[in-house]
Amino acid sequence: MDATLSEATQPAFSSLGGLRFSKGHGTGNDFVLIADPEGVQTIDPGQVATLCDRHRGIGGDGLIRAVPSRFLPEGRELLAHTPNAEWFMDYRNGDGSLSEMCGNGVRVFVHFLLAEGLVDLPEGGALTIGTRGGVKTVVRTGNGYAVDMGPWEFIFPGDATAKAMDSLVSADGLEVPRPALSVSMGNPHTVVALAELSELEATRLFTPPRVDPVPANGTNVEFVVPAEPLVHNGVGMVTMRVHERGVGETQSCGTGACAAAVAIRHWAGAEAPDTWNVKVPGGVVGVKFFVGPGGHEHVELSGPAVIVASGTLS
């Protein structure tokens, strides 16, 4: 396909003519993807925002540039201790701002590398990827990809075993502010538990929720309803909607799904399972907890990745 943009949009793309791109998604969380194996492509925040605009551009929750790690200062820092992290996921939110990490995005990123012939990854094989949220290991599965998202942690200091809530969240459609728990998955999340699916449906995410106190770099906000019963056949089940920092409501958020499972599991107590399914508007992703290197608890995110189109900016 050729992407011919309107005259009003073209000035933002004066340096991008002929640029090849793909469009992909992971459970509806969608991205514009660009391959830059020589590390020469620069895209400023305004161009990112226009490319991601659903009316004047290609449309997406964010933009991902696939670039060898050696071409970025952040990538070279990772290569110093993880030399096999050859490729770096240079990720921008839909408004052009930098983001540390995107769980759905890293699956789509690896799928894009495969589609472009930049890597070879057989089923069961693993690929190490550099991100601003650290190094991530991605395994190709029979129906998608599984990502070791690394260790999770609470954002605000305090006794982790006693911690229940650390902030209040207000949102349109909720009558009163709700208590929440802030979790880092390499990027910040604030998780709110709701009692009923009707509450979840009534919450309006056209405008950003108000978080008090807000983490230093802003936060993504997840609204989560635990299933009844919470656990079925040893798997925890929750339904989630999310407002992503710098984007708005999205169909899915991989790191948000991990943070939601962290919070609900923490609130559920010691008997809570280590395996979870998180239902989002765009589908279902899997979350699993396991002991990683050094005895730290890691989180694995699994789900599909799809490339839906490729084209050239004209």
N, C-alpha and C positions, 0 to 999 in steps of 0.2 A: 504494500500500500504506500502511496505518497501522502504526506501530511501537508496540505497547502493551507497556510494560516492566513487570517484576515490581514488587511492593510494596517489596521490598528495594532495588531500584535507583532507584525514583522520587525519593527525597530528593535524589539527586545531580543531578536534572533539574528541580528546583523552578522554575528561571528559564528553562527551555528548552521549556516546553510550546508546541506549535504550530510549532516550528521545522521548516522544510523542509530536507531533506537529499537527497543522491544518494549512491549507492555506485558506485565505478568501480575499474578496475584497468588496469595496464600489464604485460603478461606475468605476471600473477598477483600482482604487488605491488599490494595493494588499499588503498583509502582511503575514508573518509567525507568528503564534500564539502559545504560550506555556502557559499551566496552571501550576501554582506553588502555590497551596493552603497552603503549609507548609512553604513557604518562604525560601527554601533551594537551589534553582537553581541559579547558577551564570553563566553568559555568558559574556565573555569579548568582547571588540569591534571587535577584529579580527574574533572571532567566529560568531558574528552578521553579519559582512560583508560577510563571506563565506556562511553562511546560506542564505543570501539575494542575493547572486550571481546567476544570471540566467543561467549560464553555468556550474558552479561547485557546486552549492548548490540547495536549494529548489526554490529560486527566490522570490523576493518581494521588494517593495519600502521601507519596514521597518519591524522591528520585535516588537511584542507586547507580554510582559509577564503579565499574569493575576496573581496578587499577593495581598493578603490582605494588606490593608493600614498600619496595625500595624507593619509590618515587614520593613518598609522603613522610614527613618527620615522625608522625605517630606510627607509621608502618615500620620505619627503620628501628625505632625503639623496641617494637615487638620482635623484630627479626634478631635483635641482639641476644634474646633468650629463647626464641622459638624460630629457628631458621627455616622450618618447613612451612611457615605461614606466608607463602609466596604471594597470595592474592589478598587485597584489602577491600572491604566493603565500605566505600565512601558514601555515607548515607545522609541525605538531607530531608527534613520534613517538607510538607507541601508548601509551607510559607517561605522556604529557602533557608531556614535556620538549620544548623548542624544538630545531629542527634547522635547519642553514643552508640545505640544498638537497636535493632528491630528483629524480634524472633521470627515473625513471618517473613520479613525481608531477607534474612540470611538463608532461609530455605529456597526462596525464589532466586536469590543471588547465585547459589550453587547450581540450581537448575539452569540458569542463564549461562553460566560458565560452560556447562555441558553442551547446551544447545549451540553455543558459539564455537565449539571445538577447542576451547582454551584449556580444558582439563579432561582427563579420562577418569571416570569413577564408576566401577562396576557395582552391582548390587552387593551390599555388605561392606563396601569399601568406605574409607573415612578420608575426609579432607579437612585440613586445618586452615581457618580463615582469620584474618586480622580485622578487628573492628575497633572503634573508639571505646567500646566497652570491654576490651580485652580480646584474647584469642578464643575462638570457638571451634569446636570439633563437630563436623557434620557427617553423619553416616547416611548413605543411601539405602533406603528400605524398599520393600516390595510395593508399597503404595505411597511413597513420598520420601521424606527425610526426617531424621531425628537429630536434634542439636543438643549437645552438652552446653547449657547456658551458664555453667559455672556456679559458684556459690551465691546464695542469697543472703541478705542481711537487712536488719531494721535500719531505717534512715536516721531516726532520732535516738540518741543514747538512752540507756536505761537497762533495767534488769529484764533480759529477754524472756526469762521464764515467767515473770509476773506481768509482762506487758500485755495489755488488752487493747487499748485505744491510745492514740497520741495526737489526734486532731479532730476538728469538726468540719463537715462538708455541707454546704448549702447548694441546692440546685433547683432550677425552675421545675415545678411539678411536685416537689417535696414540701410538705407543709412546714416542717421544722428542720433545723440542721441535724445531721446524723453523725454519730461518732465513727471514726475511721482509723485505719492502721496503715502506716507508711512503710513500704518495702522497696529496697533497691534490688534490681536485677541487672545492675550495670547502668541502668537508667532509672529514674524515680517513678514510683507508683503510690497512689493513695487508694486504699480499698475500703468500700462501704458495703456492709451487709444489709440487704433489705429482706423483709419477711415474706412478701408475696410477689408473684409474677406481675400482678396488676400494678403494684408500685413501680416495678421496673419499667413496665410499658408506659406508665404515666410520666416518668421522668423525662424532661425535655433537655436535650443536649445540644440545642442550636447555639447556645452561649456557654462559655466555660463555667464549670462549677467553681464555687468559691471555697478555698481551702484555708483553714486557720489552725496552726501556722502552716505556711506553705514551705516545702523544701527549698533550699537555696537556689536551685536552678529550675524552679517550677516543677510541675508534676503531671503525670497522666492519672486520670481518675477512673477507677473501675467500680461499677455498681453490680453487686452479685447477689443472686438468690440461691441458697442451698436447696438441693432436691429434698423431697420428703418421700421415703427415707433418704438420708444423706448418702448412705453407702448401699450399693447394689452389687452382689457377687464380688465383693472385695474392692470395688472401684468407687471412689467418691465422685459425685455428680453435682455440678453447679451450672447456672445460666448467668451470662455476663453481658453487659453493655459497657462501652468505654468511650471517654472523651480523651483524645490524644493531644498532648501538648504541641502546639504549632500546627495542628491539622483540623481538629474538630472530632465529631463522632465518626468512627470507622467501623467497618463490618467485622473487624477482628483485630486483635493485638496480641502477638505471641508473648512478649515479655509481660503484658498485662494479665494474660491467662495464667502465667507462672506465678505472678504476684498474688492473683486472686486465690490460687490453690494454696500458696504459702499462708495467707491470712486465714482462710477458712479452716485449714488443717490445724493451724495454731490455736484458733478459737475452739475447735472440736476436742482438743486434748490428746492425751497419749495414745488413745485407742484409734485415732484417725488413720486411714490407710495411706500408703505411699504412692498409690496410683490414682489419677484423677482424669475425668473427661470434663472439658470445659466447653459448654455450648455457647456459641457466639452467633450474631445474625448471619455470618457468612458460612457457618458450618460447625464442625467439632474439631478441637485439637486435644492431644493427649499431653498430660504432665506427669512426670515420674520423679520421685526423690530417691537419691542413692548417695552412698558415701564415696566421695572423690578423693583425689590425692591429698595427703596430709590429714586425712580424717575429717575434712570439711564436707558438709552436706551440699551436694550439687542438685541442680534441677535439669531434667531433660524435657525438651519440648518436641513433639512429633506432629506431623500433619502433611498435607499435600502441598504441591507447588505447580503452577501452571503458567506457561507462556501462551498468550492468546493472540499476539500480533507482532509483526516487525515492520519497520518502514524507514523512510528517510525524510528528514525535514527539508522542505523546499522553500 
